[in-house]
Amino acid sequence: MKDTIMTHENLDIAKTHLGRLIGFDTTSALPNRAIIDHMADYFAGLGAHITILPDETGDKANLIARFGPEGKPGLVLSGHTDVVPAGGANWTTPPFEMDERDGRLYGRGSCDMKGFAACVMAAAPGFSSATLERPLYLCFSYDEEVGCLGAPAIARHLAALDVPPMLAIIGEPSEMKLITGQKGKIAMRAHVRGTAGHSSFAPSHVNALEYAARIIAMIQDRGRTYVEHGPFDPDFTVPHATMLATTIEGGIATNVTPDRCSFTFELRSIDESRARPDLDTLLSEVEAQFLPEMRAISDEAGIEWEEVFAYPAMGDATRTPGFEALRHILPEWGGKVSFGSEGGVFEVIGGVPSVIIGPGSIKQAHKADEFIEISQLDACLYFLDQVTEFAINR
């Protein structure tokens, strides 16, 4: 890949696209149809075959824009359109207005991951004008940030094609390095039921908040077990599985024993085959330890488990035919990542091997004054040139 800064002829076009994309507030809690329709109209105007996959409400949708012929193994260029909440208090400039300064472009989603989408849009006229021998599928989803909820519909659509794609390139921020692995995740919510009463009679009650705290301590212990005993994979940014509590709520007053407490926790796994069994073992141990003593005070006490969402890990695609075919244009290897992506969904549900290559650094994501280096957009545009050349040649 050419190492340049601000030299690609489409760089200003990519910046313009990025400014427009940032202007759509696509926080996951909101509809994304406006941005999907904007991108669909743009790609359709260049001659792409458009498929829109709406959710059951019609307020959210996935987009698949195909350039090139059907019936041949092609490539997927994949991104998500949703962003995490901005929380504007700590922003130097409005989060949904792009601001350029010091070689960076600021705005919510600039890095994660509208920068990649902007580069794909800037490259699309080249896809349109070239005589492609292989199809390029431009896939943009909804609700990745809250559990990869939109991607399964795209993956099923691709799997149903007469000739599915050979490889998916997920444009998550990787500093334009090749990422060949991603952890899976299971997000859970625990609901602890106790009994309420005046806190002066605490021994007669089941304190839901205290039992939640004891369960969280067990979750913390399991997390330490992964740190100490693995399994390990040194290619990951965090070389072992992680388990931790993330949110909690319970109690109504200082003089009332809490009868309800809910908290969320997560397991990020490097060994997909162990994730469910490990989680099930932990839940069984929790129930065996706490339910008898809780119900010795009240039959109404209990623990309920709710799966919030889950997505699979992305496996190693390096030995697949698609990877081998693209090996000559792929950038420097950057290891494996602990954050989530839709790569595992494409692989497990769609049967499409996946890698991550995208502009920007994950260190800039999910925070105030999110930005992407302009040089990263430039590098991405040069990479997309090579993707175009690959699709032109048999």
Buried (B, 14 or more C-beta within 10 A) or exposed (E): BEEEEEEBEBBEBBBBBBBBBBBBBBBBEBBBBBBBEBBBEBBEEBEBBBBEBBBEEEEBBBBBBBBBBEEBBBBBBBBBBBBBBBEEEEBEBBBBEBBBEEEBBBBBBBBBBBBBBBBBBBBBBBBBEBEBBBBBBBBBBBBBBBBBBBBBBBBEBBBEBEEBBBBBBBBBBBBBBBBBBBBBBBBBBBBBBBBBBEBEEEEEBBBBBBBBBEBBEBBBEBBEBBBEEEEEBEBBEBBBBBBBBEEBEBBEEEEEBBBBBBBBBBBBBBBBEBBBEBBEEBBEEBBEEBBEEBEEBBEEBBBEEEEBBBBBBBBEBBEBEBBEBBEEEBBEEBBBBBBBBBBBBBBBBBEBBBBBBBBBBBEBBBBBBBBBBBBBBBBBBBBBBBBBEBBBEE
